[in-house]
Amino acid sequence: MTFKALSTLAGSAMLAAVAFTPAEASNQLAIAVGGFDAVSYQQGDAPQRGEARFNHFWNGAVWFFTSEANRDTFREDPEAYAPAYDGYCAWAASQGYIAPGDPLIYEVVDGQLYLQVHPRAQELWQADIPAHIALGAENWPRINPF
């Protein structure tokens, strides 16, 4: 094969790769708490996955709920139900960085929902919850990505 043929073939392959690369949708809204009903964390049972039909837009994200009642409860006072640190890991916030929060690794302390990135982070955070809450609150204005 000649150099010209190889160049044409390589160029065609690159064009095909670009043409068939899926476009990233930059206008997608974030789904808060992984689609779990933020009010359900305060109801004593395991958190429940919300339904898209019971939704509310708040703080740059769409929140799903299990019922109209939970949606309306959240709508009345979202800060009472939204997780601390915008849903980022509370342990990471206490250490001065951000990491994603896992909606299934959590703790409610004095009515505030805290998510953790993994079980080990939760163990570390639970070793001194009041100190880690204070450190997270102190660090949050500096590390908040928004």
Rosetta blueprint (number, residue, H / E / L):
1 M L
2 T L
3 F H
4 K H
5 A H
6 L H
7 S H
8 T H
9 L H
10 A H
11 G H
12 S H
13 A H
14 M H
15 L H
16 A H
17 A H
18 V H
19 A H
20 F L
21 T L
22 P L
23 A L
24 E L
25 A L
26 S L
27 N L
28 Q L
29 L L
30 A E
31 I E
32 A H
33 V H
34 G H
35 G H
36 F E
37 D L
38 A H
39 V H
40 S H
41 Y H
42 Q H
43 Q H
44 G L
45 D L
46 A L
47 P L
48 Q L
49 R E
50 G L
51 E E
52 A E
53 R E
54 F E
55 N E
56 H E
57 F E
58 W E
59 N L
60 G L
61 A E
62 V E
63 W E
64 F E
65 F E
66 T L
67 S L
68 E H
69 A H
70 N H
71 R H
72 D H
73 T H
74 F H
75 R H
76 E H
77 D L
78 P H
79 E H
80 A H
81 Y L
82 A L
83 P L
84 A H
85 Y H
86 D H
87 G H
88 Y E
89 C E
90 A H
91 W H
92 A H
93 A H
94 S H
95 Q H
96 G L
97 Y L
98 I L
99 A L
100 P E
101 G L
102 D E
103 P E
104 L E
105 I E
106 Y E
107 E E
108 V E
109 V E
110 D L
111 G L
112 Q E
113 L E
114 Y E
115 L E
116 Q E
117 V L
118 H L
119 P H
120 R H
121 A H
122 Q H
123 E H
124 L H
125 W H
126 Q H
127 A L
128 D L
129 I H
130 P H
131 A H
132 H H
133 I H
134 A H
135 L H
136 G H
137 A H
138 E H
139 N H
140 W H
141 P H
142 R H
143 I H
144 N L
145 P L
146 F L
